C-alpha cells in the first residue's frame, strides 16, 4: 500500500512472469513468457508443454472464438448486428471458428493481441488457417469489444500460468516392445509386466 496525503492507494502487484503467447496443439500447450522480476528479469522463454491441458485451460480459449469471428467480419457480411457479445458465444457462425493460440505484443497498458486459429469452410468440409492483425486491448482500440477481449486473454494467461505451475495431466510414457530383444520363452505379457 502506498499512502498519499489523505488516502491509501493500493499498489498493483507485479507478477514474476507474464505469459506472452500460448498455442494448444494435440492436447498440449506450448507457450512463452517474460520474466519481470528476480533472477533473469527481462529474459523471455519459450516452453514446449509436456502435460495434457485440463478443461479450465481449454474452456478459457472458448470465448476467443467469438472475437475471431467478429474480427473476421462474418457477422457484418451476414448483416447481423452485434449489440451484446454475450449472445454470440454459441452462435452458428461462431462455431465455424476455433482459436488455438494467441500472441501478445506491446507493453502493459498498451498491449495488442494476435489471435491464431482456424475457420471451417463448407466447400471442402475442412478448415483454413486464420490469423488476425494486432488488435489493441486498451481504451484507444477501434475494436468495439476490446474490454471483453482483454478479459478473455487475461483468463487464458492465468490458466497458462497455472499450466506452467503444473496444472495438467502427466503424459503416460509409451513402452515400445522390441521383438528382437525378446527371447523365445518370453511373451509380450511377461515382458510388459516385468516378470522377466
C-alpha positions as CSV (number, residue, x, y, z in Angstrom):
1,X,0.0,0.0,0.0
2,X,1.2,3.5,-0.9
3,X,0.0,6.5,1.2
4,X,-0.9,9.8,-0.3
5,X,-1.8,12.8,1.8
6,X,-5.4,11.7,2.7
7,X,-5.9,8.2,1.4
8,X,-4.2,4.8,0.9
9,X,-3.8,3.7,-2.7
10,X,-3.3,0.0,-3.4
11,X,-0.2,-0.7,-5.5
12,X,-0.6,-3.1,-8.4
13,X,1.2,-6.4,-7.7
14,X,3.8,-7.2,-10.3
15,X,3.9,-10.9,-11.3
16,X,7.4,-12.5,-11.6
17,X,6.4,-13.8,-15.0
18,X,3.9,-12.8,-17.7
19,X,2.6,-15.1,-20.4
20,X,3.1,-13.6,-23.8
21,X,1.8,-16.4,-26.1
22,X,0.2,-19.7,-26.0
23,X,-0.9,-22.4,-28.5
24,X,-2.9,-25.5,-27.9
25,X,-1.9,-28.5,-30.0
26,X,-2.8,-32.1,-29.7
27,X,-3.9,-31.6,-26.1
28,X,-0.6,-29.9,-25.0
29,X,0.1,-26.2,-24.5
30,X,3.2,-24.5,-25.9
31,X,3.8,-21.0,-24.5
32,X,6.2,-18.2,-24.0
33,X,6.7,-15.9,-21.0
34,X,8.7,-12.9,-20.0
35,X,10.5,-12.8,-16.6
36,X,9.6,-9.5,-15.0
37,X,11.5,-9.6,-11.7
38,X,14.2,-11.6,-9.9
39,X,16.9,-13.7,-11.5
40,X,16.7,-13.4,-15.3
41,X,14.4,-10.3,-15.3
42,X,14.0,-9.2,-18.9
43,X,14.5,-12.6,-20.4
44,X,11.9,-14.4,-22.5
45,X,11.4,-18.2,-22.5
46,X,9.6,-20.5,-24.9
47,X,8.3,-23.7,-23.4
48,X,7.1,-26.8,-25.2
49,X,4.3,-28.2,-22.9
50,X,4.6,-31.7,-21.6
51,X,1.3,-32.2,-20.0
52,X,-2.3,-32.6,-21.2
53,X,-4.2,-29.4,-20.7
54,X,-7.1,-29.5,-18.2
55,X,-10.7,-28.4,-19.0
56,X,-10.2,-25.0,-17.4
57,X,-7.5,-24.0,-19.9
58,X,-9.4,-25.4,-22.9
59,X,-12.5,-23.6,-21.8
60,X,-10.6,-20.3,-21.3
61,X,-9.9,-20.3,-25.1
62,X,-13.6,-20.7,-26.0
63,X,-14.7,-17.0,-25.8
64,X,-11.9,-16.1,-28.2
65,X,-13.7,-18.0,-31.0
66,X,-16.4,-15.3,-30.9
67,X,-13.8,-12.5,-31.1
68,X,-12.1,-14.2,-34.1
69,X,-15.5,-14.4,-35.8
70,X,-16.3,-10.8,-35.2
71,X,-12.8,-9.6,-36.3
72,X,-13.1,-11.7,-39.5
73,X,-16.4,-9.7,-40.2
74,X,-18.5,-12.8,-40.6
75,X,-21.4,-11.2,-38.8
76,X,-21.0,-7.9,-40.7
77,X,-21.1,-9.8,-44.1
78,X,-24.2,-11.7,-42.9
79,X,-25.9,-8.4,-42.0
80,X,-26.1,-9.4,-38.3
81,X,-25.8,-6.5,-35.8
82,X,-24.0,-7.3,-32.6
83,X,-25.5,-5.4,-29.7
84,X,-24.1,-7.7,-27.0
85,X,-21.2,-10.1,-27.5
86,X,-22.7,-12.5,-24.9
87,X,-25.4,-13.5,-27.3
88,X,-22.9,-14.8,-29.9
89,X,-20.7,-17.2,-28.0
90,X,-22.8,-20.1,-29.2
91,X,-24.0,-18.7,-32.5
92,X,-23.8,-21.0,-35.5
93,X,-21.4,-18.6,-37.3
94,X,-19.1,-18.5,-34.2
95,X,-19.0,-22.4,-34.4
96,X,-17.1,-22.1,-37.7
97,X,-14.1,-20.5,-35.8
98,X,-11.6,-22.1,-33.4
99,X,-8.9,-20.1,-31.7
100,X,-5.8,-22.3,-31.0
101,X,-3.4,-19.7,-29.9
102,X,-2.6,-16.0,-29.2
103,X,0.5,-13.8,-29.3
104,X,0.7,-10.6,-27.2
105,X,2.9,-7.6,-28.1
106,X,3.5,-4.2,-26.6
107,X,3.9,-3.0,-23.0
108,X,1.5,-3.3,-20.1
109,X,-1.3,-0.8,-20.6
110,X,-0.9,-0.7,-24.4
111,X,-0.8,-4.4,-25.3
112,X,-2.0,-5.8,-28.6
113,X,-3.1,-9.4,-29.3
114,X,-3.0,-11.6,-32.4
115,X,-5.5,-14.4,-32.4
116,X,-4.5,-17.6,-34.3
117,X,-6.9,-20.3,-35.3
118,X,-8.9,-22.0,-38.0
119,X,-12.1,-21.2,-39.9
120,X,-14.3,-24.0,-41.1
121,X,-15.2,-23.8,-44.8
122,X,-18.1,-25.8,-46.3
123,X,-16.7,-26.2,-49.8
124,X,-14.2,-28.9,-48.7
125,X,-15.5,-29.7,-45.3
126,X,-12.2,-28.7,-43.8
127,X,-10.6,-25.7,-42.1
128,X,-8.3,-23.0,-43.2
129,X,-5.7,-21.2,-41.0
130,X,-6.6,-17.7,-40.0
131,X,-4.7,-15.0,-38.0
132,X,-5.8,-11.6,-37.0
133,X,-3.8,-8.4,-37.3
134,X,-2.7,-6.9,-34.0
135,X,-5.8,-5.9,-32.0
136,X,-5.2,-3.2,-29.3
137,X,-6.8,-4.1,-26.0
138,X,-6.8,-0.6,-24.4
139,X,-9.4,2.1,-24.4
140,X,-8.0,3.6,-27.6
141,X,-8.8,0.4,-29.6
142,X,-11.1,0.7,-32.6
143,X,-12.3,-2.9,-31.8
144,X,-15.7,-2.5,-30.2
145,X,-15.3,-5.4,-27.8
146,X,-11.7,-4.7,-26.7
147,X,-12.5,-4.9,-23.0
148,X,-14.2,-8.3,-23.4
149,X,-11.2,-9.5,-25.5
150,X,-8.8,-8.3,-22.8
151,X,-10.7,-10.1,-20.1
152,X,-10.7,-13.3,-22.1
153,X,-7.0,-13.0,-22.8
154,X,-6.3,-12.4,-19.1
155,X,-8.2,-15.6,-18.2
156,X,-6.2,-17.5,-20.8
157,X,-3.0,-16.1,-19.4
158,X,-4.0,-17.1,-15.8
159,X,-4.7,-20.7,-16.9
160,X,-1.5,-20.9,-18.9
161,X,0.4,-19.7,-15.9
162,X,-1.2,-22.4,-13.8
163,X,-0.3,-24.9,-16.5
164,X,3.3,-23.6,-16.2
165,X,3.0,-24.3,-12.5
166,X,1.9,-27.9,-13.0
167,X,-1.9,-27.8,-13.5
168,X,-2.0,-30.5,-16.2
169,X,-2.2,-34.3,-16.6
170,X,1.1,-36.1,-17.0
171,X,1.5,-37.9,-20.3
172,X,2.0,-41.6,-19.7
173,X,5.2,-42.8,-21.3
174,X,4.7,-45.3,-24.0
175,X,6.5,-48.7,-23.7
176,X,8.0,-49.8,-27.0
177,X,8.5,-53.5,-27.2
178,X,11.3,-54.6,-29.5
179,X,10.6,-58.2,-30.6
180,X,14.3,-58.6,-31.5
181,X,15.2,-58.2,-27.8
182,X,12.8,-60.9,-26.5
183,X,13.9,-64.4,-26.1
184,X,11.9,-67.3,-27.4
185,X,10.5,-68.1,-24.0
186,X,9.4,-64.5,-23.2
187,X,5.9,-63.5,-24.1
188,X,4.8,-59.9,-24.6
189,X,2.7,-60.1,-21.5
190,X,5.6,-61.2,-19.4
191,X,7.8,-58.5,-20.9
192,X,5.5,-55.6,-20.2
193,X,4.6,-56.8,-16.7
194,X,8.2,-57.1,-15.7
195,X,8.2,-60.8,-14.9
196,X,11.3,-61.4,-16.8
